[in-house]
């Protein structure tokens, strides 16, 4: 692996680590709007598998980059990017309610 790729990989790791470490520090005082659930559940006709769409908003919603974990440590919340407010921001889907 060349130096540039290793540096980029290390940089992403540092950003993710700082984010995950800082979340508990600010969680007690962080205020945010809780939006109503947009969850939609369908059953695949071919396989019978349950498919859960966590958002049905018309905005551009994207999962985090494929090598970054989008689920928090307890699998109770999933982070994703959305531009539904007019700018790209991190939103969360609360799986456990």
N, CA, C and O atoms as a CHARMM CRD file, in Angstrom:
* protein
*
  388
    1    1 UNK  N      0.85900  -1.17300   0.00000 PROA 1      0.00000
    2    1 UNK  CA     0.00000   0.00000   0.00000 PROA 1      0.00000
    3    1 UNK  C      0.90500   1.23700   0.00000 PROA 1      0.00000
    4    1 UNK  O      1.85300   1.31600   0.78100 PROA 1      0.00000
    5    2 UNK  N      0.61000   2.19200  -0.87300 PROA 2      0.00000
    6    2 UNK  CA     1.47600   3.36800  -0.93900 PROA 2      0.00000
    7    2 UNK  C      1.20800   4.32000   0.22900 PROA 2      0.00000
    8    2 UNK  O      0.20500   4.19800   0.93300 PROA 2      0.00000
    9    3 UNK  N      2.11700   5.25700   0.41600 PROA 3      0.00000
   10    3 UNK  CA     2.05500   6.16400   1.55900 PROA 3      0.00000
   11    3 UNK  C      0.77500   6.99700   1.58400 PROA 3      0.00000
   12    3 UNK  O      0.17900   7.17400   2.64700 PROA 3      0.00000
   13    4 UNK  N      0.34100   7.51100   0.43000 PROA 4      0.00000
   14    4 UNK  CA    -0.84900   8.36900   0.36900 PROA 4      0.00000
   15    4 UNK  C     -2.09500   7.60200   0.81900 PROA 4      0.00000
   16    4 UNK  O     -2.91200   8.12700   1.57500 PROA 4      0.00000
   17    5 UNK  N     -2.23300   6.38100   0.35900 PROA 5      0.00000
   18    5 UNK  CA    -3.40300   5.57300   0.76000 PROA 5      0.00000
   19    5 UNK  C     -3.36000   5.25200   2.24700 PROA 5      0.00000
   20    5 UNK  O     -4.38900   5.27100   2.92300 PROA 5      0.00000
   21    6 UNK  N     -2.15500   4.95400   2.75900 PROA 6      0.00000
   22    6 UNK  CA    -2.02900   4.64900   4.18700 PROA 6      0.00000
   23    6 UNK  C     -2.36300   5.87500   5.02800 PROA 6      0.00000
   24    6 UNK  O     -3.01800   5.76300   6.06400 PROA 6      0.00000
   25    7 UNK  N     -1.91000   7.05400   4.57800 PROA 7      0.00000
   26    7 UNK  CA    -2.19000   8.29500   5.29600 PROA 7      0.00000
   27    7 UNK  C     -3.69000   8.59800   5.28600 PROA 7      0.00000
   28    7 UNK  O     -4.24700   8.99100   6.31200 PROA 7      0.00000
   29    8 UNK  N     -4.34600   8.42000   4.13800 PROA 8      0.00000
   30    8 UNK  CA    -5.78300   8.66300   4.04600 PROA 8      0.00000
   31    8 UNK  C     -6.54700   7.69900   4.94300 PROA 8      0.00000
   32    8 UNK  O     -7.50000   8.09400   5.61400 PROA 8      0.00000
   33    9 UNK  N     -6.13700   6.45500   4.95600 PROA 9      0.00000
   34    9 UNK  CA    -6.79600   5.45000   5.80700 PROA 9      0.00000
   35    9 UNK  C     -6.62600   5.80200   7.28300 PROA 9      0.00000
   36    9 UNK  O     -7.57600   5.71900   8.06200 PROA 9      0.00000
   37   10 UNK  N     -5.41000   6.19600   7.66200 PROA 10     0.00000
   38   10 UNK  CA    -5.13400   6.58200   9.04100 PROA 10     0.00000
   39   10 UNK  C     -5.95100   7.81700   9.42800 PROA 10     0.00000
   40   10 UNK  O     -6.47300   7.88900  10.54000 PROA 10     0.00000
   41   11 UNK  N     -6.06300   8.77800   8.52600 PROA 11     0.00000
   42   11 UNK  CA    -6.83400   9.99800   8.79600 PROA 11     0.00000
   43   11 UNK  C     -8.29300   9.67700   9.05200 PROA 11     0.00000
   44   11 UNK  O     -8.89200  10.22300   9.97800 PROA 11     0.00000
   45   12 UNK  N     -8.88100   8.79100   8.24100 PROA 12     0.00000
   46   12 UNK  CA   -10.28000   8.39500   8.45200 PROA 12     0.00000
   47   12 UNK  C    -10.44800   7.69200   9.79500 PROA 12     0.00000
   48   12 UNK  O    -11.45000   7.88700  10.48200 PROA 12     0.00000
   49   13 UNK  N     -9.46800   6.87700  10.16500 PROA 13     0.00000
   50   13 UNK  CA    -9.51200   6.19800  11.45200 PROA 13     0.00000
   51   13 UNK  C     -9.50800   7.20500  12.59500 PROA 13     0.00000
   52   13 UNK  O    -10.28700   7.07300  13.53900 PROA 13     0.00000
   53   14 UNK  N     -8.64300   8.20300  12.51800 PROA 14     0.00000
   54   14 UNK  CA    -8.55100   9.22600  13.57000 PROA 14     0.00000
   55   14 UNK  C     -9.86700   9.99600  13.68800 PROA 14     0.00000
   56   14 UNK  O    -10.34700  10.23200  14.79700 PROA 14     0.00000
   57   15 UNK  N    -10.45500  10.38900  12.55300 PROA 15     0.00000
   58   15 UNK  CA   -11.72300  11.12400  12.57400 PROA 15     0.00000
   59   15 UNK  C    -12.80800  10.27400  13.22700 PROA 15     0.00000
   60   15 UNK  O    -13.55000  10.76300  14.07900 PROA 15     0.00000
   61   16 UNK  N    -12.90500   9.01200  12.83600 PROA 16     0.00000
   62   16 UNK  CA   -13.91700   8.11700  13.41600 PROA 16     0.00000
   63   16 UNK  C    -13.67700   7.93200  14.91000 PROA 16     0.00000
   64   16 UNK  O    -14.63000   7.94300  15.69000 PROA 16     0.00000
   65   17 UNK  N    -12.42600   7.76200  15.32200 PROA 17     0.00000
   66   17 UNK  CA   -12.11000   7.56100  16.73500 PROA 17     0.00000
   67   17 UNK  C    -12.46300   8.79300  17.56100 PROA 17     0.00000
   68   17 UNK  O    -13.04600   8.66700  18.63800 PROA 17     0.00000
   69   18 UNK  N    -12.12200   9.97000  17.07400 PROA 18     0.00000
   70   18 UNK  CA   -12.44900  11.21200  17.79300 PROA 18     0.00000
   71   18 UNK  C    -13.95200  11.35700  17.92400 PROA 18     0.00000
   72   18 UNK  O    -14.45200  11.73600  18.98400 PROA 18     0.00000
   73   19 UNK  N    -14.68600  11.05600  16.84300 PROA 19     0.00000
   74   19 UNK  CA   -16.14700  11.15100  16.89000 PROA 19     0.00000
   75   19 UNK  C    -16.71800  10.19800  17.93300 PROA 19     0.00000
   76   19 UNK  O    -17.53300  10.60100  18.76300 PROA 19     0.00000
   77   20 UNK  N    -16.29600   8.93400  17.89500 PROA 20     0.00000
   78   20 UNK  CA   -16.84500   7.94200  18.81300 PROA 20     0.00000
   79   20 UNK  C    -16.47400   8.21500  20.26200 PROA 20     0.00000
   80   20 UNK  O    -17.25300   7.91600  21.16700 PROA 20     0.00000
   81   21 UNK  N    -15.30300   8.77400  20.49100 PROA 21     0.00000
   82   21 UNK  CA   -14.89100   9.11600  21.85400 PROA 21     0.00000
   83   21 UNK  C    -15.64800  10.33500  22.36200 PROA 21     0.00000
   84   21 UNK  O    -16.00800  10.39500  23.53800 PROA 21     0.00000
   85   22 UNK  N    -15.89500  11.31200  21.48500 PROA 22     0.00000
   86   22 UNK  CA   -16.52100  12.55800  21.92400 PROA 22     0.00000
   87   22 UNK  C    -18.03100  12.45000  22.10700 PROA 22     0.00000
   88   22 UNK  O    -18.61100  13.23600  22.85600 PROA 22     0.00000
   89   23 UNK  N    -18.68100  11.50300  21.44500 PROA 23     0.00000
   90   23 UNK  CA   -20.14000  11.38700  21.55500 PROA 23     0.00000
   91   23 UNK  C    -20.60000  11.24200  23.00600 PROA 23     0.00000
   92   23 UNK  O    -21.48500  11.98700  23.42600 PROA 23     0.00000
   93   24 UNK  N    -20.03400  10.31000  23.79400 PROA 24     0.00000
   94   24 UNK  CA   -20.49200  10.20400  25.18300 PROA 24     0.00000
   95   24 UNK  C    -20.23900  11.45400  26.00800 PROA 24     0.00000
   96   24 UNK  O    -20.99400  11.73700  26.93800 PROA 24     0.00000
   97   25 UNK  N    -19.19500  12.20900  25.69100 PROA 25     0.00000
   98   25 UNK  CA   -18.88400  13.41100  26.45000 PROA 25     0.00000
   99   25 UNK  C    -19.93800  14.49400  26.27700 PROA 25     0.00000
  100   25 UNK  O    -20.22200  15.24100  27.21300 PROA 25     0.00000
  101   26 UNK  N    -20.51800  14.58200  25.08500 PROA 26     0.00000
  102   26 UNK  CA   -21.48000  15.62400  24.79900 PROA 26     0.00000
  103   26 UNK  C    -22.92100  15.13500  24.81200 PROA 26     0.00000
  104   26 UNK  O    -23.84600  15.94300  24.73100 PROA 26     0.00000
  105   27 UNK  N    -23.12300  13.84900  24.91200 PROA 27     0.00000
  106   27 UNK  CA   -24.46400  13.27600  24.80600 PROA 27     0.00000
  107   27 UNK  C    -25.40200  13.80200  25.89600 PROA 27     0.00000
  108   27 UNK  O    -26.59000  13.99600  25.63800 PROA 27     0.00000
  109   28 UNK  N    -24.90100  14.03200  27.08200 PROA 28     0.00000
  110   28 UNK  CA   -25.75800  14.46500  28.18100 PROA 28     0.00000
  111   28 UNK  C    -26.33100  15.85800  27.95000 PROA 28     0.00000
  112   28 UNK  O    -27.40500  16.16800  28.46600 PROA 28     0.00000
  113   29 UNK  N    -25.64100  16.70600  27.18700 PROA 29     0.00000
  114   29 UNK  CA   -26.10600  18.07000  27.00500 PROA 29     0.00000
  115   29 UNK  C    -26.48700  18.38800  25.55800 PROA 29     0.00000
  116   29 UNK  O    -26.78000  19.54000  25.23800 PROA 29     0.00000
  117   30 UNK  N    -26.48600  17.39800  24.69700 PROA 30     0.00000
  118   30 UNK  CA   -26.75800  17.61600  23.29100 PROA 30     0.00000
  119   30 UNK  C    -28.25300  17.66000  23.04700 PROA 30     0.00000
  120   30 UNK  O    -28.97000  16.72100  23.39300 PROA 30     0.00000
  121   31 UNK  N    -28.72500  18.74300  22.45500 PROA 31     0.00000
  122   31 UNK  CA   -30.14400  18.87100  22.13800 PROA 31     0.00000
  123   31 UNK  C    -30.34400  18.65200  20.65600 PROA 31     0.00000
  124   31 UNK  O    -29.59400  19.17900  19.83500 PROA 31     0.00000
  125   32 UNK  N    -31.35600  17.87400  20.31200 PROA 32     0.00000
  126   32 UNK  CA   -31.66000  17.64400  18.90200 PROA 32     0.00000
  127   32 UNK  C    -33.15400  17.38300  18.75500 PROA 32     0.00000
  128   32 UNK  O    -33.83800  16.98500  19.69800 PROA 32     0.00000
  129   33 UNK  N    -33.62500  17.61800  17.56000 PROA 33     0.00000
  130   33 UNK  CA   -35.03100  17.38800  17.25700 PROA 33     0.00000
  131   33 UNK  C    -35.23100  15.90900  16.91700 PROA 33     0.00000
  132   33 UNK  O    -34.49700  15.34800  16.10500 PROA 33     0.00000
  133   34 UNK  N    -36.21900  15.29400  17.53800 PROA 34     0.00000
  134   34 UNK  CA   -36.56900  13.90800  17.22800 PROA 34     0.00000
  135   34 UNK  C    -37.70800  13.95100  16.21900 PROA 34     0.00000
  136   34 UNK  O    -38.81000  14.40900  16.51900 PROA 34     0.00000
  137   35 UNK  N    -37.41900  13.46400  15.02200 PROA 35     0.00000
  138   35 UNK  CA   -38.40900  13.47200  13.94500 PROA 35     0.00000
  139   35 UNK  C    -39.24000  12.19000  13.99400 PROA 35     0.00000
  140   35 UNK  O    -38.78000  11.17500  14.51600 PROA 35     0.00000
  141   36 UNK  N    -40.45400  12.22800  13.45700 PROA 36     0.00000
  142   36 UNK  CA   -41.26600  11.00800  13.42600 PROA 36     0.00000
  143   36 UNK  C    -40.59600   9.94500  12.55300 PROA 36     0.00000
  144   36 UNK  O    -39.85200  10.26500  11.62600 PROA 36     0.00000
  145   37 UNK  N    -40.86700   8.69800  12.85900 PROA 37     0.00000
  146   37 UNK  CA   -40.29200   7.59000  12.09400 PROA 37     0.00000
  147   37 UNK  C    -40.78500   7.61600  10.65700 PROA 37     0.00000
  148   37 UNK  O    -41.95200   7.89900  10.38700 PROA 37     0.00000
  149   38 UNK  N    -39.86900   7.31300   9.73500 PROA 38     0.00000
  150   38 UNK  CA   -40.21100   7.19800   8.31600 PROA 38     0.00000
  151   38 UNK  C    -40.10300   5.73500   7.87700 PROA 38     0.00000
  152   38 UNK  O    -40.20700   5.42200   6.69100 PROA 38     0.00000
  153   39 UNK  N    -39.89800   4.87000   8.82700 PROA 39     0.00000
  154   39 UNK  CA   -39.65900   3.45900   8.53600 PROA 39     0.00000
  155   39 UNK  C    -40.77300   2.84500   7.69100 PROA 39     0.00000
  156   39 UNK  O    -41.95600   3.09400   7.92400 PROA 39     0.00000
  157   40 UNK  N    -40.37600   2.04100   6.70800 PROA 40     0.00000
  158   40 UNK  CA   -41.31800   1.33000   5.85500 PROA 40     0.00000
  159   40 UNK  C    -40.83500  -0.11700   5.76800 PROA 40     0.00000
  160   40 UNK  O    -39.66500  -0.36600   5.47600 PROA 40     0.00000
  161   41 UNK  N    -41.72400  -1.06100   6.01800 PROA 41     0.00000
  162   41 UNK  CA   -41.37300  -2.47900   5.98600 PROA 41     0.00000
  163   41 UNK  C    -42.11400  -3.15200   4.84100 PROA 41     0.00000
  164   41 UNK  O    -43.32400  -2.99400   4.68300 PROA 41     0.00000
  165   42 UNK  N    -41.35800  -3.91000   4.04400 PROA 42     0.00000
  166   42 UNK  CA   -41.94700  -4.67500   2.94800 PROA 42     0.00000
  167   42 UNK  C    -41.41600  -6.09500   3.01000 PROA 42     0.00000
  168   42 UNK  O    -40.37300  -6.35800   3.60800 PROA 42     0.00000
  169   43 UNK  N    -42.13900  -6.99800   2.39100 PROA 43     0.00000
  170   43 UNK  CA   -41.69900  -8.39200   2.27800 PROA 43     0.00000
  171   43 UNK  C    -41.34500  -8.65000   0.81600 PROA 43     0.00000
  172   43 UNK  O    -42.14700  -8.38900  -0.08100 PROA 43     0.00000
  173   44 UNK  N    -40.12800  -9.16900   0.58200 PROA 44     0.00000
  174   44 UNK  CA   -39.68800  -9.49400  -0.77000 PROA 44     0.00000
  175   44 UNK  C    -40.51500 -10.66400  -1.29500 PROA 44     0.00000
  176   44 UNK  O    -40.60100 -11.71400  -0.65800 PROA 44     0.00000
  177   45 UNK  N    -41.11700 -10.46900  -2.45900 PROA 45     0.00000
  178   45 UNK  CA   -41.99600 -11.49600  -3.02100 PROA 45     0.00000
  179   45 UNK  C    -41.25400 -12.78200  -3.37200 PROA 45     0.00000
  180   45 UNK  O    -41.80800 -13.87400  -3.24300 PROA 45     0.00000
  181   46 UNK  N    -40.01600 -12.66100  -3.81000 PROA 46     0.00000
  182   46 UNK  CA   -39.25700 -13.83600  -4.24400 PROA 46     0.00000
  183   46 UNK  C    -38.73000 -14.65300  -3.06900 PROA 46     0.00000
  184   46 UNK  O    -38.90700 -15.87000  -3.01800 PROA 46     0.00000
  185   47 UNK  N    -38.08700 -13.97700  -2.13300 PROA 47     0.00000
  186   47 UNK  CA   -37.43300 -14.69800  -1.03500 PROA 47     0.00000
  187   47 UNK  C    -38.24700 -14.74600   0.24900 PROA 47     0.00000
  188   47 UNK  O    -38.00700 -15.60100   1.10100 PROA 47     0.00000
  189   48 UNK  N    -39.20500 -13.84000   0.39900 PROA 48     0.00000
  190   48 UNK  CA   -39.96700 -13.76000   1.64100 PROA 48     0.00000
  191   48 UNK  C    -39.22800 -12.99900   2.73400 PROA 48     0.00000
  192   48 UNK  O    -39.70300 -12.93000   3.86800 PROA 48     0.00000
  193   49 UNK  N    -38.06600 -12.42700   2.40600 PROA 49     0.00000
  194   49 UNK  CA   -37.27600 -11.69300   3.39000 PROA 49     0.00000
  195   49 UNK  C    -37.93700 -10.35600   3.73700 PROA 49     0.00000
  196   49 UNK  O    -38.52300  -9.69300   2.88000 PROA 49     0.00000
  197   50 UNK  N    -37.82900  -9.98300   4.99800 PROA 50     0.00000
  198   50 UNK  CA   -38.34700  -8.68700   5.44400 PROA 50     0.00000
  199   50 UNK  C    -37.33000  -7.60900   5.09300 PROA 50     0.00000
  200   50 UNK  O    -36.15500  -7.73200   5.43800 PROA 50     0.00000
  201   51 UNK  N    -37.77000  -6.55400   4.41000 PROA 51     0.00000
  202   51 UNK  CA   -36.91700  -5.43700   4.01800 PROA 51     0.00000
  203   51 UNK  C    -37.37600  -4.20800   4.78700 PROA 51     0.00000
  204   51 UNK  O    -38.54900  -3.83900   4.73500 PROA 51     0.00000
  205   52 UNK  N    -36.46000  -3.58100   5.49400 PROA 52     0.00000
  206   52 UNK  CA   -36.78400  -2.39500   6.28600 PROA 52     0.00000
  207   52 UNK  C    -36.10700  -1.17900   5.64800 PROA 52     0.00000
  208   52 UNK  O    -34.88000  -1.10400   5.58900 PROA 52     0.00000
  209   53 UNK  N    -36.91100  -0.23900   5.17600 PROA 53     0.00000
  210   53 UNK  CA   -36.41000   1.03400   4.66900 PROA 53     0.00000
  211   53 UNK  C    -36.45000   1.99500   5.85300 PROA 53     0.00000
  212   53 UNK  O    -37.52600   2.28700   6.37500 PROA 53     0.00000
  213   54 UNK  N    -35.29800   2.48500   6.27900 PROA 54     0.00000
  214   54 UNK  CA   -35.29800   3.32300   7.47900 PROA 54     0.00000
  215   54 UNK  C    -35.74500   4.74100   7.19500 PROA 54     0.00000
  216   54 UNK  O    -36.14000   5.45600   8.11600 PROA 54     0.00000
  217   55 UNK  N    -35.69400   5.16500   5.94100 PROA 55     0.00000
  218   55 UNK  CA   -36.14900   6.50500   5.59500 PROA 55     0.00000
  219   55 UNK  C    -36.86100   6.47900   4.25000 PROA 55     0.00000
  220   55 UNK  O    -36.45400   5.77100   3.32900 PROA 55     0.00000
  221   56 UNK  N    -37.91200   7.25100   4.15300 PROA 56     0.00000
  222   56 UNK  CA   -38.65300   7.37100   2.89600 PROA 56     0.00000
  223   56 UNK  C    -38.66500   8.82300   2.43000 PROA 56     0.00000
  224   56 UNK  O    -39.40900   9.18100   1.51700 PROA 56     0.00000
  225   57 UNK  N    -37.84200   9.65300   3.05700 PROA 57     0.00000
  226   57 UNK  CA   -37.75100  11.05900   2.69300 PROA 57     0.00000
  227   57 UNK  C    -37.19900  11.19000   1.27600 PROA 57     0.00000
  228   57 UNK  O    -36.37200  10.38000   0.85800 PROA 57     0.00000
  229   58 UNK  N    -37.65000  12.19900   0.53700 PROA 58     0.00000
  230   58 UNK  CA   -37.20800  12.39900  -0.84300 PROA 58     0.00000
  231   58 UNK  C    -35.79200  12.96800  -0.94000 PROA 58     0.00000
  232   58 UNK  O    -35.24200  13.06900  -2.03700 PROA 58     0.00000
  233   59 UNK  N    -35.21100  13.33200   0.17300 PROA 59     0.00000
  234   59 UNK  CA   -33.85400  13.88000   0.16900 PROA 59     0.00000
  235   59 UNK  C    -32.84500  12.79700  -0.21300 PROA 59     0.00000
  236   59 UNK  O    -33.17300  11.61200  -0.26900 PROA 59     0.00000
  237   60 UNK  N    -31.63600  13.22300  -0.46800 PROA 60     0.00000
  238   60 UNK  CA   -30.55600  12.28000  -0.74900 PROA 60     0.00000
  239   60 UNK  C    -30.03100  11.75600   0.57900 PROA 60     0.00000
  240   60 UNK  O    -29.33900  12.47200   1.30300 PROA 60     0.00000
  241   61 UNK  N    -30.35800  10.51100   0.90100 PROA 61     0.00000
  242   61 UNK  CA   -29.90700   9.86600   2.13100 PROA 61     0.00000
  243   61 UNK  C    -28.86500   8.81300   1.77500 PROA 61     0.00000
  244   61 UNK  O    -29.08300   7.99800   0.87800 PROA 61     0.00000
  245   62 UNK  N    -27.73700   8.82800   2.47300 PROA 62     0.00000
  246   62 UNK  CA   -26.64900   7.91300   2.16200 PROA 62     0.00000
  247   62 UNK  C    -26.08100   7.28400   3.42300 PROA 62     0.00000
  248   62 UNK  O    -25.96400   7.92700   4.46600 PROA 62     0.00000
  249   63 UNK  N    -25.73200   6.01300   3.29800 PROA 63     0.00000
  250   63 UNK  CA   -25.04200   5.31400   4.36100 PROA 63     0.00000
  251   63 UNK  C    -23.63900   5.91000   4.48500 PROA 63     0.00000
  252   63 UNK  O    -23.14500   6.52700   3.54200 PROA 63     0.00000
  253   64 UNK  N    -23.00500   5.73200   5.62200 PROA 64     0.00000
  254   64 UNK  CA   -21.61600   6.15600   5.75300 PROA 64     0.00000
  255   64 UNK  C    -20.76100   5.33200   4.80700 PROA 64     0.00000
  256   64 UNK  O    -21.19500   4.28100   4.33400 PROA 64     0.00000
  257   65 UNK  N    -19.57900   5.78600   4.53200 PROA 65     0.00000
  258   65 UNK  CA   -18.69300   5.08900   3.59800 PROA 65     0.00000
  259   65 UNK  C    -18.52600   3.63500   4.01800 PROA 65     0.00000
  260   65 UNK  O    -18.52100   3.35000   5.21600 PROA 65     0.00000
  261   66 UNK  N    -18.39200   2.72000   3.09200 PROA 66     0.00000
  262   66 UNK  CA   -18.51700   1.28800   3.34700 PROA 66     0.00000
  263   66 UNK  C    -17.59100   0.73200   4.42700 PROA 66     0.00000
  264   66 UNK  O    -17.92600  -0.28700   5.03100 PROA 66     0.00000
  265   67 UNK  N    -16.46800   1.34000   4.69000 PROA 67     0.00000
  266   67 UNK  CA   -15.58300   0.79200   5.71500 PROA 67     0.00000
  267   67 UNK  C    -15.73300   1.49400   7.07100 PROA 67     0.00000
  268   67 UNK  O    -14.97900   1.20600   8.00000 PROA 67     0.00000
  269   68 UNK  N    -16.68200   2.39600   7.18700 PROA 68     0.00000
  270   68 UNK  CA   -16.98300   3.03600   8.47500 PROA 68     0.00000
  271   68 UNK  C    -18.24700   2.42000   9.04000 PROA 68     0.00000
  272   68 UNK  O    -19.26400   2.33000   8.35300 PROA 68     0.00000
  273   69 UNK  N    -18.18400   2.00300  10.27100 PROA 69     0.00000
  274   69 UNK  CA   -19.34200   1.38400  10.92200 PROA 69     0.00000
  275   69 UNK  C    -20.41600   2.44700  11.13700 PROA 69     0.00000
  276   69 UNK  O    -20.14500   3.49800  11.71900 PROA 69     0.00000
  277   70 UNK  N    -21.63300   2.17700  10.67100 PROA 70     0.00000
  278   70 UNK  CA   -22.70900   3.15900  10.82000 PROA 70     0.00000
  279   70 UNK  C    -23.56700   2.87200  12.05200 PROA 70     0.00000
  280   70 UNK  O    -24.30800   3.74900  12.49700 PROA 70     0.00000
  281   71 UNK  N    -23.48200   1.67200  12.60800 PROA 71     0.00000
  282   71 UNK  CA   -24.24200   1.33600  13.81400 PROA 71     0.00000
  283   71 UNK  C    -23.42700   1.69000  15.04500 PROA 71     0.00000
  284   71 UNK  O    -22.22000   1.45100  15.07600 PROA 71     0.00000
  285   72 UNK  N    -24.07200   2.26200  16.06600 PROA 72     0.00000
  286   72 UNK  CA   -23.37500   2.54300  17.31700 PROA 72     0.00000
  287   72 UNK  C    -23.10700   1.23300  18.03900 PROA 72     0.00000
  288   72 UNK  O    -23.63400   0.19000  17.65200 PROA 72     0.00000
  289   73 UNK  N    -22.29300   1.28100  19.08500 PROA 73     0.00000
  290   73 UNK  CA   -21.77700   0.08300  19.73900 PROA 73     0.00000
  291   73 UNK  C    -22.85200  -0.89600  20.20100 PROA 73     0.00000
  292   73 UNK  O    -22.60400  -2.10200  20.21900 PROA 73     0.00000
  293   74 UNK  N    -24.03200  -0.42200  20.57200 PROA 74     0.00000
  294   74 UNK  CA   -25.07700  -1.31700  21.07300 PROA 74     0.00000
  295   74 UNK  C    -26.10300  -1.68300  19.99700 PROA 74     0.00000
  296   74 UNK  O    -27.11500  -2.31700  20.29500 PROA 74     0.00000
  297   75 UNK  N    -25.84700  -1.29000  18.76200 PROA 75     0.00000
  298   75 UNK  CA   -26.75000  -1.52700  17.63000 PROA 75     0.00000
  299   75 UNK  C    -28.13700  -0.92200  17.83000 PROA 75     0.00000
  300   75 UNK  O    -29.10600  -1.37900  17.22400 PROA 75     0.00000
  301   76 UNK  N    -28.23300   0.08400  18.66100 PROA 76     0.00000
  302   76 UNK  CA   -29.50600   0.73300  18.91600 PROA 76     0.00000
  303   76 UNK  C    -29.76000   1.94000  18.02200 PROA 76     0.00000
  304   76 UNK  O    -30.88500   2.43500  17.95200 PROA 76     0.00000
  305   77 UNK  N    -28.71900   2.41600  17.33700 PROA 77     0.00000
  306   77 UNK  CA   -28.85900   3.59600  16.49800 PROA 77     0.00000
  307   77 UNK  C    -27.93000   3.48900  15.28900 PROA 77     0.00000
  308   77 UNK  O    -26.77500   3.08100  15.41100 PROA 77     0.00000
  309   78 UNK  N    -28.45600   3.86400  14.12300 PROA 78     0.00000
  310   78 UNK  CA   -27.67500   3.84100  12.89600 PROA 78     0.00000
  311   78 UNK  C    -27.51000   5.26700  12.38300 PROA 78     0.00000
  312   78 UNK  O    -28.48400   6.01600  12.30500 PROA 78     0.00000
  313   79 UNK  N    -26.29100   5.64200  12.03600 PROA 79     0.00000
  314   79 UNK  CA   -26.01600   6.97600  11.52000 PROA 79     0.00000
  315   79 UNK  C    -26.03100   6.95600  10.00600 PROA 79     0.00000
  316   79 UNK  O    -25.60100   5.98400   9.38500 PROA 79     0.00000
  317   80 UNK  N    -26.53300   8.04300   9.40400 PROA 80     0.00000
  318   80 UNK  CA   -26.50900   8.18100   7.95100 PROA 80     0.00000
  319   80 UNK  C    -26.44200   9.66100   7.60300 PROA 80     0.00000
  320   80 UNK  O    -26.74300  10.51900   8.43300 PROA 80     0.00000
  321   81 UNK  N    -26.04500   9.94900   6.37500 PROA 81     0.00000
  322   81 UNK  CA   -25.94800  11.32800   5.90000 PROA 81     0.00000
  323   81 UNK  C    -27.20100  11.66500   5.10700 PROA 81     0.00000
  324   81 UNK  O    -27.72100  10.82800   4.37000 PROA 81     0.00000
  325   82 UNK  N    -27.68800  12.89700   5.26100 PROA 82     0.00000
  326   82 UNK  CA   -28.85400  13.34800   4.52000 PROA 82     0.00000
  327   82 UNK  C    -28.73900  14.83900   4.24700 PROA 82     0.00000
  328   82 UNK  O    -28.13600  15.58400   5.02000 PROA 82     0.00000
  329   83 UNK  N    -29.33400  15.26300   3.12300 PROA 83     0.00000
  330   83 UNK  CA   -29.35700  16.69500   2.81300 PROA 83     0.00000
  331   83 UNK  C    -30.77500  17.25800   2.93900 PROA 83     0.00000
  332   83 UNK  O    -31.10600  18.25300   2.29500 PROA 83     0.00000
  333   84 UNK  N    -31.60100  16.63400   3.75600 PROA 84     0.00000
  334   84 UNK  CA   -33.00500  17.04100   3.90800 PROA 84     0.00000
  335   84 UNK  C    -33.17500  18.43400   4.51100 PROA 84     0.00000
  336   84 UNK  O    -34.25500  19.01600   4.41300 PROA 84     0.00000
  337   85 UNK  N    -32.13700  18.97400   5.12700 PROA 85     0.00000
  338   85 UNK  CA   -32.22100  20.32200   5.70400 PROA 85     0.00000
  339   85 UNK  C    -31.63800  21.37200   4.76900 PROA 85     0.00000
  340   85 UNK  O    -31.60300  22.55600   5.10600 PROA 85     0.00000
  341   86 UNK  N    -31.18200  20.94500   3.59400 PROA 86     0.00000
  342   86 UNK  CA   -30.56000  21.87000   2.65900 PROA 86     0.00000
  343   86 UNK  C    -29.04600  21.79600   2.66600 PROA 86     0.00000
  344   86 UNK  O    -28.38700  22.39200   1.81400 PROA 86     0.00000
  345   87 UNK  N    -28.49700  21.07200   3.61900 PROA 87     0.00000
  346   87 UNK  CA   -27.05000  20.82900   3.65300 PROA 87     0.00000
  347   87 UNK  C    -26.82600  19.39900   4.16500 PROA 87     0.00000
  348   87 UNK  O    -27.67600  18.84300   4.85900 PROA 87     0.00000
  349   88 UNK  N    -25.71000  18.83100   3.82700 PROA 88     0.00000
  350   88 UNK  CA   -25.40900  17.45900   4.22600 PROA 88     0.00000
  351   88 UNK  C    -25.08800  17.40200   5.71500 PROA 88     0.00000
  352   88 UNK  O    -24.16400  18.06400   6.18700 PROA 88     0.00000
  353   89 UNK  N    -25.86100  16.60300   6.44800 PROA 89     0.00000
  354   89 UNK  CA   -25.68100  16.47400   7.89400 PROA 89     0.00000
  355   89 UNK  C    -25.83600  15.01800   8.29600 PROA 89     0.00000
  356   89 UNK  O    -26.36800  14.20800   7.53700 PROA 89     0.00000
  357   90 UNK  N    -25.36700  14.69000   9.49600 PROA 90     0.00000
  358   90 UNK  CA   -25.53200  13.34300  10.03300 PROA 90     0.00000
  359   90 UNK  C    -26.88600  13.25300  10.73000 PROA 90     0.00000
  360   90 UNK  O    -27.23900  14.10100  11.55000 PROA 90     0.00000
  361   91 UNK  N    -27.62800  12.21300  10.38700 PROA 91     0.00000
  362   91 UNK  CA   -28.89200  11.89700  11.04300 PROA 91     0.00000
  363   91 UNK  C    -28.77500  10.50800  11.64500 PROA 91     0.00000
  364   91 UNK  O    -27.83200   9.77600  11.34400 PROA 91     0.00000
  365   92 UNK  N    -29.72100  10.14100  12.48800 PROA 92     0.00000
  366   92 UNK  CA   -29.67700   8.82200  13.11200 PROA 92     0.00000
  367   92 UNK  C    -31.05000   8.16900  13.04600 PROA 92     0.00000
  368   92 UNK  O    -32.08700   8.82700  13.13800 PROA 92     0.00000
  369   93 UNK  N    -31.01900   6.87700  12.88700 PROA 93     0.00000
  370   93 UNK  CA   -32.21700   6.04300  12.93400 PROA 93     0.00000
  371   93 UNK  C    -32.15400   5.28600  14.26200 PROA 93     0.00000
  372   93 UNK  O    -31.20100   4.54700  14.51100 PROA 93     0.00000
  373   94 UNK  N    -33.16600   5.46700  15.11400 PROA 94     0.00000
  374   94 UNK  CA   -33.19700   4.78600  16.39600 PROA 94     0.00000
  375   94 UNK  C    -33.92300   3.45800  16.20400 PROA 94     0.00000
  376   94 UNK  O    -35.13100   3.42900  15.96500 PROA 94     0.00000
  377   95 UNK  N    -33.18500   2.37500  16.30800 PROA 95     0.00000
  378   95 UNK  CA   -33.74800   1.04000  16.08500 PROA 95     0.00000
  379   95 UNK  C    -34.50800   0.53700  17.29300 PROA 95     0.00000
  380   95 UNK  O    -35.51700  -0.15500  17.15500 PROA 95     0.00000
  381   96 UNK  N    -34.03500   0.87700  18.46200 PROA 96     0.00000
  382   96 UNK  CA   -34.65900   0.39900  19.69900 PROA 96     0.00000
  383   96 UNK  C    -35.44100   1.54200  20.34100 PROA 96     0.00000
  384   96 UNK  O    -34.87200   2.56000  20.73600 PROA 96     0.00000
  385   97 UNK  N    -36.73200   1.35500  20.43500 PROA 97     0.00000
  386   97 UNK  CA   -37.55800   2.38900  21.09600 PROA 97     0.00000
  387   97 UNK  C    -38.45600   1.77100  22.11600 PROA 97     0.00000
  388   97 UNK  O    -39.22200   2.47600  22.77300 PROA 97     0.00000
